[in-house]
Amino acid sequence: MTNYRGNFLYGFIACGPYEVLPEWVFDKVFCPPVETDPVTGEAKVAQVGLRRVESALLQGYKRDEVFIANPDHIAKSIGPDTKVVGINVMDPLGMAPVTTTMSPEKLSYVAMKFKRMCADIIQLKKKYNFHVVVGGNGAWELAKSDRMKVHGIDTVVVGEADELALDLFNDLEKGDAPELMHCFVKNIQNIPRIEGPTVNSLIEAMRGCGRGCDFCDVNKRSKKDLPLERLQKEAKINLDYGFDSIWLHSDEMLLYGCDNRDFRPNRDAITELWRGLKGLGANFVGTTHMTFSAVAADPDLMHEISSINNQHETGRWLATNLGIETVAPRMVKKHLGVKTKPFAPEEWGSVVREGAEILNKNHWFPAATIIIGWPDETPDEVQYTIDMLTDFRKMNFRGLVAPLLYQDFSEKNSMHFGNLNEAQFTLFWKCWENNLRVINDIIPIILRNKTYGPPMKIFMYGIIKAGTWAIMRYLRGLCKDLFNGRMPEEIVDKYARSRSVSAPKIETKKL
């Protein structure tokens, strides 16, 4: 329940260890709460997923029977008339890749706050005897009877609840709901329109992408695009509330309107979308996710989007998330589905490099991910991705690369820091060398945040510098523990003398 001071990347701080960062710093500096009614505990701004469920329930319940609460004020919101409490979760137990990487063997902020909220709800449940249902992207972590019992949960919903929410809540009121449900939306018309403002003015432009990566449950879903007219109505709710920009959520924004099997972007549909939303009076239109292959497939598209946003004139940079995961050809072909289309799997390394250049040239700041510790990856295959990080340094790449330990939904083959081999550690180290360089470069941009006064800017500078220093210090200690007291420079130097890997040249074609 925070707007992250207008910077979605601050959300990653919630994945960090609770013991390291004082709670008041987390709550006041990085993630202050959304506007909340001090008497009732009602949240005036909420996650777009909660807004979807709210709208679905309003199709059968009265307005005063549905209430979105800030969990920090939960005791004000629950009483004798409460029948069902629904909880939206992203990573409740800290099991997702970002959290397990940032908080190894420690309790993360997101897990701590979930445990604290559940403890409060359990006590209120004893008093008022309501039913508890959990959904959201992280619901899979709780889909086990013992975990549900510990956290006071009656039902877990994995998937999309839009179509079934109303029936489910009716069944919960009667105490007749199943313990576990898996559900997906079949018809896009059944996704209800939001009725209230959302965190950081985020609206959902599309679901799924059809890329089919085998490690990503979301991207296996078929793609569904929401029409512009509807998105304009939802965006206006946020602009009327007081937000000055619009953020589009998707799993692959550059496939919006795509109607071909080669996964080539539909430039007309995307630019029409951007113009249609920017024309509502927003300062800019941002988006959460893209892929490097879509960026490289139509280099002029990013220039047009940036022009609509006036990024070239103002010098404004916008961040977006992209997945690299690996650039080893065999691994790409085996695990990344059709993520590389319209290019071949063997071209992925070049696609990523060229896509990164295109994004930077057009004032986009990539926040990219790499998966470390694939169960079937060899050290030689890790070297492909190490070489790419070396090239990023040469091309002065401006973007973050988040190394994430491989996590298995079955929880059997998940990677841990204690299992890293020399090649994997080198890749992890190279990612953070890149991030340290980039963070130093962008600190002045971060400190331009209009919500910070001069004292806060000085404090923020110190926090950011201390945080990056702590990460590198941890990695140095880890290296000594893993490799008989050797320093990172000794390990990394071995893999700096890599064989030269020539990548095929990309040939982009006109749409």
C-alpha positions in Angstrom: 0.0 0.0 0.0 2.5 2.6 -1.2 3.2 4.6 -4.3 7.0 4.1 -3.9 7.5 7.9 -4.2 6.6 7.6 -7.8 9.5 5.1 -8.5 8.5 1.5 -9.0 12.1 0.4 -8.6 11.8 1.3 -4.9 9.5 -1.7 -4.7 12.6 -3.9 -4.8 13.7 -2.6 -1.4 10.8 -4.5 0.1 12.6 -7.7 -1.1 15.6 -6.7 1.1 16.3 -8.0 4.6 14.2 -6.6 7.4 17.1 -6.7 9.9 19.4 -4.5 7.8 17.2 -1.4 7.0 15.4 0.3 9.9 11.7 0.1 9.5 11.2 3.8 9.8 13.5 4.3 6.8 11.5 1.8 4.7 8.2 3.3 5.7 9.1 7.0 5.6 11.9 7.3 3.0 11.3 4.7 0.3 7.7 3.4 0.7 5.4 5.8 2.5 1.8 4.6 2.7 -0.9 5.7 0.3 -3.5 8.2 1.4 -5.7 6.4 4.1 -8.8 7.5 6.0 -7.5 7.8 9.6 -10.8 6.9 11.1 -11.9 3.9 9.0 -8.6 2.7 7.7 -9.8 2.8 4.1 -7.1 3.0 1.5 -7.8 5.7 -1.1 -5.3 4.1 -3.6 -4.9 0.4 -4.1 -3.2 -2.2 -6.3 -4.8 -2.6 -9.7 -5.5 -6.3 -8.9 -7.5 -5.4 -5.8 -9.4 -2.8 -7.8 -10.4 -5.6 -10.2 -11.7 -7.8 -7.4 -13.5 -4.7 -5.9 -15.3 -4.1 -9.2 -16.2 -7.7 -9.6 -17.8 -7.7 -6.1 -19.7 -4.5 -6.8 -21.6 -6.4 -9.5 -23.4 -8.2 -6.7 -22.8 -6.3 -3.5 -23.7 -2.8 -2.5 -21.1 0.0 -2.5 -21.0 0.1 1.3 -20.5 -3.6 1.6 -17.1 -3.6 -0.2 -14.1 -2.0 1.4 -10.4 -1.8 0.6 -8.4 -1.5 3.8 -4.8 -0.4 4.5 -3.3 -3.4 6.4 -1.5 -1.0 8.8 -5.0 0.0 10.0 -6.7 -3.3 9.8 -8.2 -3.2 13.3 -10.2 -0.1 12.3 -11.6 -1.8 9.2 -12.7 -5.1 10.5 -15.7 -5.5 12.9 -18.8 -7.7 13.7 -20.3 -7.1 10.2 -17.2 -8.4 8.4 -17.9 -11.7 6.6 -14.9 -12.1 4.3 -11.3 -10.7 4.3 -9.5 -10.9 1.0 -5.7 -10.5 0.9 -3.7 -9.6 -2.3 -0.1 -10.9 -2.2 3.0 -10.6 -4.4 5.6 -12.5 -2.4 4.1 -13.3 1.0 6.8 -15.8 2.2 9.7 -14.2 0.5 10.2 -17.2 -1.9 10.3 -15.3 -5.2 13.6 -14.9 -7.1 14.3 -11.2 -6.2 13.6 -11.8 -2.5 15.6 -15.0 -2.2 18.5 -13.3 -3.9 18.3 -10.0 -1.8 17.5 -11.6 1.5 19.4 -15.0 1.7 18.5 -16.8 4.9 17.0 -13.6 6.3 13.4 -12.4 6.7 12.5 -9.9 4.0 10.4 -6.8 4.5 7.6 -8.1 2.3 7.5 -11.4 4.3 7.7 -9.6 7.6 4.8 -7.3 6.8 2.7 -10.3 5.6 3.4 -12.2 8.8 2.6 -9.2 10.9 -0.7 -8.6 9.1 -1.7 -12.2 9.4 -1.1 -12.2 13.1 -3.4 -9.2 13.4 -6.0 -10.9 11.2 -5.9 -14.2 13.2 -6.7 -12.3 16.4 -9.6 -10.4 14.7 -10.8 -13.7 13.2 -11.1 -15.3 16.6 -13.2 -12.3 17.7 -15.5 -11.9 14.6 -15.4 -15.3 12.9 -15.0 -14.2 9.3 -13.4 -16.2 6.4 -10.0 -15.3 4.8 -9.1 -15.7 1.2 -5.8 -15.0 -0.5 -5.0 -14.3 -4.1 -2.5 -12.4 -6.3 0.7 -13.3 -8.1 2.3 -14.8 -4.9 -0.6 -16.9 -3.9 1.2 -20.1 -5.1 3.6 -19.8 -2.1 0.6 -20.4 0.3 -1.1 -23.2 -1.6 -0.2 -25.8 1.0 -2.5 -26.8 3.9 0.1 -26.3 6.6 1.0 -22.8 5.4 -2.6 -21.8 5.2 -3.3 -23.0 8.7 -0.3 -21.1 10.2 -1.5 -17.9 8.5 -5.2 -18.3 9.3 -6.2 -18.7 5.6 -9.3 -20.6 4.5 -9.0 -20.4 0.7 -6.1 -19.7 -1.7 -6.9 -18.6 -5.3 -4.1 -19.2 -7.9 -4.6 -17.4 -11.2 -7.1 -14.8 -12.3 -10.2 -14.3 -10.1 -12.1 -11.7 -12.2 -14.8 -14.0 -13.4 -15.3 -16.0 -10.2 -14.7 -13.4 -7.5 -18.4 -12.7 -6.9 -19.4 -16.4 -6.6 -16.4 -17.2 -4.5 -17.1 -14.5 -1.9 -20.8 -15.6 -1.8 -19.5 -19.2 -1.1 -17.0 -17.9 1.5 -19.8 -16.1 3.4 -21.6 -19.4 3.6 -18.4 -21.3 4.6 -18.7 -23.4 1.5 -15.6 -22.4 -0.5 -12.9 -24.9 -1.5 -9.4 -24.7 0.1 -7.6 -24.2 -3.2 -8.8 -22.8 -6.6 -7.0 -22.4 -9.9 -8.8 -20.1 -12.3 -8.2 -18.1 -15.5 -10.1 -15.6 -17.4 -11.5 -17.0 -20.7 -13.2 -13.8 -22.0 -11.5 -10.4 -21.9 -15.0 -8.9 -21.6 -15.3 -10.5 -18.2 -12.4 -8.4 -16.8 -14.3 -5.7 -14.8 -13.3 -2.0 -15.2 -11.6 -0.4 -12.1 -13.7 2.0 -10.1 -10.9 3.7 -8.0 -7.3 5.1 -8.3 -4.4 2.6 -8.3 -0.9 2.6 -7.0 1.3 4.9 -9.1 -1.5 5.4 -11.6 -0.9 1.8 -12.9 -3.5 0.4 -15.3 -3.6 -3.0 -16.9 -3.1 -2.7 -20.7 -2.9 -6.5 -21.5 -2.4 -9.9 -19.9 -0.1 -12.6 -20.9 2.3 -12.5 -23.8 2.4 -16.0 -25.3 6.2 -16.1 -25.3 6.1 -19.4 -23.3 9.2 -19.2 -21.2 9.3 -22.4 -19.1 10.3 -20.6 -15.8 7.5 -18.0 -16.0 3.9 -19.0 -15.2 2.4 -15.7 -16.4 4.0 -15.7 -19.8 2.5 -19.0 -20.7 -0.9 -17.4 -20.8 -2.4 -16.3 -24.1 -2.3 -12.6 -24.8 -5.3 -10.4 -24.2 -5.3 -6.7 -25.1 -7.7 -4.2 -23.4 -9.1 -1.6 -25.9 -7.9 2.0 -25.9 -11.3 3.5 -25.0 -11.5 1.4 -21.9 -7.9 2.2 -20.9 -8.7 5.9 -21.3 -11.6 5.7 -18.8 -9.4 3.9 -16.3 -6.5 6.3 -16.8 -8.8 9.3 -16.2 -9.7 7.9 -12.8 -6.1 8.2 -11.8 -5.5 11.6 -13.4 -8.7 13.0 -11.7 -7.3 11.7 -8.4 -4.2 13.8 -8.8 -1.6 11.6 -10.5 0.3 13.4 -13.3 1.3 10.3 -15.4 0.0 7.0 -16.6 1.8 3.6 -16.2 0.8 0.7 -18.3 1.1 -2.8 -16.9 1.7 -5.7 -19.2 3.8 -8.8 -19.5 5.2 -7.6 -22.9 3.9 -4.1 -23.8 5.4 -4.1 -27.3 3.1 -7.0 -28.3 0.0 -4.8 -27.7 -2.1 -5.2 -30.8 0.3 -7.8 -32.3 -1.5 -10.1 -34.7 1.3 -12.0 -36.4 3.1 -15.2 -35.5 6.5 -13.7 -35.8 5.8 -11.5 -32.8 6.7 -8.3 -34.6 5.3 -5.2 -32.9 2.2 -3.5 -34.3 3.7 0.0 -34.5 0.4 1.7 -35.4 -1.5 0.1 -32.5 1.2 1.0 -29.9 1.6 4.6 -31.0 -2.2 5.1 -31.1 -2.3 3.7 -27.6 0.4 6.1 -26.4 -1.1 9.1 -28.1 -4.6 8.3 -26.9 -3.4 8.2 -23.2 -0.9 11.0 -23.4 -3.7 13.2 -24.9 -5.6 12.9 -21.6 -3.2 15.4 -20.1 -0.6 13.1 -18.6 3.1 14.2 -18.4 4.1 10.9 -19.8 3.0 7.3 -20.4 5.3 4.6 -19.0 5.2 0.8 -19.0 6.3 -2.0 -16.7 7.6 -4.6 -19.1 9.1 -5.1 -22.6 11.3 -7.6 -24.3 14.6 -6.9 -26.1 13.5 -8.8 -29.1 10.5 -6.6 -29.7 12.7 -3.5 -29.2 15.2 -4.7 -31.7 12.6 -5.8 -34.2 11.5 -2.2 -34.8 14.1 0.3 -33.6 12.0 3.3 -34.8 9.2 2.3 -32.5 11.0 3.3 -29.3 11.9 6.6 -30.9 8.2 7.3 -31.7 7.1 6.4 -28.2 9.8 8.6 -26.7 8.8 11.5 -29.0 5.1 11.2 -27.9 6.4 11.4 -24.3 8.6 14.4 -25.2 11.5 12.5 -23.7 14.0 13.7 -26.3 13.2 17.4 -25.6 12.9 17.1 -21.8 15.7 14.6 -21.2 13.4 12.5 -19.1 14.4 8.9 -18.6 11.8 6.2 -17.9 12.6 2.8 -16.5 11.1 -0.5 -17.7 11.7 -4.2 -16.9 13.1 -6.7 -19.4 14.3 -10.3 -19.0 17.6 -11.4 -20.4 17.8 -14.6 -18.2 20.7 -16.2 -20.3 22.3 -15.7 -23.7 23.8 -19.2 -24.0 22.2 -20.5 -27.3 21.4 -24.0 -26.0 19.8 -22.6 -22.8 17.9 -20.0 -24.8 16.5 -22.6 -27.1 15.5 -24.9 -24.3 14.0 -22.5 -21.7 13.0 -19.2 -23.3 10.2 -20.4 -25.5 9.7 -18.0 -28.3 11.1 -15.0 -26.4 13.6 -14.3 -29.1 11.1 -14.0 -32.0 11.2 -12.6 -34.6 14.9 -13.6 -34.2 16.5 -17.0 -33.8 17.6 -18.3 -30.4 21.3 -18.2 -31.6 20.9 -14.4 -32.1 19.6 -13.7 -28.6 23.0 -12.3 -27.3 23.1 -9.8 -30.2 19.4 -9.0 -29.8 20.0 -8.0 -26.2 23.0 -5.9 -26.9 21.3 -4.0 -29.8 18.0 -3.7 -27.8 19.9 -2.1 -24.9 21.5 0.4 -27.2 18.2 1.3 -28.8 16.6 1.8 -25.3 19.4 4.0 -24.0 19.4 6.1 -27.2 15.7 6.8 -26.6 16.0 7.7 -22.9 14.7 4.4 -21.5 16.5 2.9 -18.5 16.4 -1.0 -18.6 16.0 -2.9 -15.4 17.0 -6.3 -16.7 17.1 -9.7 -15.0 19.5 -12.6 -15.4 18.9 -16.1 -13.9 21.8 -17.7 -12.1 22.0 -21.4 -11.2 20.0 -23.1 -13.9 20.1 -26.8 -13.0 21.3 -27.8 -16.4 23.7 -24.9 -17.2 27.5 -25.6 -17.7 30.3 -23.1 -16.8 31.0 -22.6 -20.5 27.4 -21.6 -21.0 27.6 -19.1 -18.1 30.5 -17.6 -20.0 28.2 -16.3 -22.8 26.4 -14.1 -20.3 29.6 -13.0 -18.6 30.9 -11.8 -21.9 27.7 -9.9 -22.4 28.2 -8.0 -19.1 31.7 -7.2 -20.3 30.3 -5.7 -23.5 27.8 -3.7 -21.5 30.7 -2.0 -19.8 32.4 -1.2 -23.1 29.2 0.3 -24.6 28.5 2.3 -21.4 25.2 0.6 -20.9 22.9 2.6 -18.7 20.6 0.2 -16.9 20.5 -2.2 -14.0 21.1 -6.0 -14.3 19.5 -7.9 -11.5 21.1 -11.4 -11.0 18.4 -13.7 -9.6 19.0 -17.1 -8.2 17.0 -19.8 -10.0 13.8 -20.7 -8.2 11.7 -23.8 -8.9 8.0 -23.7 -8.4 8.3 -27.2 -7.0 10.9 -25.9 -4.5 13.2 -28.9 -5.3 15.8 -27.5 -7.7 16.0 -23.9 -6.4 19.5 -22.3 -6.3 21.2 -21.0 -3.1 24.3 -18.9 -2.6 26.1 -21.8 -1.0 25.9 -23.7 -4.3 27.4 -21.1 -6.6 30.4 -22.3 -8.7 33.1 -20.0 -9.9 31.5 -19.1 -13.2 28.1 -18.3 -11.5 29.8 -16.2 -8.9 31.7 -14.3 -11.6 28.4 -13.5 -13.4 26.8 -12.4 -10.1 29.9 -10.1 -9.4 29.9 -8.7 -12.9 26.2 -7.8 -12.6 26.8 -5.8 -9.4 29.9 -4.2 -10.8 27.6 -2.9 -13.6 25.0 -1.8 -11.1 27.5 0.0 -8.9 28.7 2.0 -11.9 25.2 2.8 -13.0 23.9 3.7 -9.6 26.7 6.2 -9.0 25.8 7.7 -12.4 22.0 8.0 -11.7 22.0 9.1 -8.0 21.6 12.8 -9.1 18.5 11.8 -11.1 17.1 9.8 -8.2 17.6 12.8 -5.9 15.5 15.0 -8.2 12.4 13.4 -6.7 10.1 16.4 -5.9 8.9 14.7 -2.7 12.4 15.0 -1.1 13.5 18.2 0.7 17.3 19.1 0.9 17.9 17.1 4.2 16.2 14.1 2.8 18.3 14.2 -0.3 21.5 14.2 1.7 20.1 11.3 3.8 19.1 9.4 0.6 22.5 9.8 -0.9 24.1 8.2 2.2 21.6 5.4 2.2 22.1 4.5 -1.4 25.9 4.6 -1.1 25.9 2.5 2.0 23.5 0.0 0.5 25.7 -0.6 -2.6 28.8 -0.8 -0.4 27.1 -3.4 1.8 26.2 -5.6 -1.2 29.8 -5.7 -2.5 31.1 -6.4 1.0 28.7 -9.3 1.3 29.8 -10.7 -2.0 33.5 -10.4 -1.0 32.8 -12.4 2.2 30.8 -15.0 0.2 33.6 -15.4 -2.2 36.1 -16.2 0.6 33.7 -18.7 2.1 33.0 -20.5 -1.2 36.4 -20.6 -2.7 38.9 -21.2 0.1 39.7 -17.6 1.0 40.2 -16.3 -2.5 39.1 -12.8 -3.4 36.6 -11.9 -6.1 39.3 -10.4 -8.3 41.1 -13.7 -8.5 37.9 -15.6 -9.5 36.8 -13.0 -11.9 40.2 -12.6 -13.6 40.0 -16.3 -14.6 36.8 -15.7 -16.5 37.9 -12.4 -18.0 40.3 -14.3 -20.3 37.3 -15.9 -22.1 37.2 -17.2 -25.6 35.8 -14.8 -28.1 32.2 -15.5 -29.0 31.1 -14.1 -32.3 27.4 -13.5 -32.5 25.3 -13.4 -35.7 24.4 -10.0 -37.0 20.8 -8.9 -36.6 18.9 -8.0 -39.7 15.8 -6.0 -38.9 13.1 -5.9 -41.6 10.5 -3.2 -42.2 7.0 -4.2 -40.9 
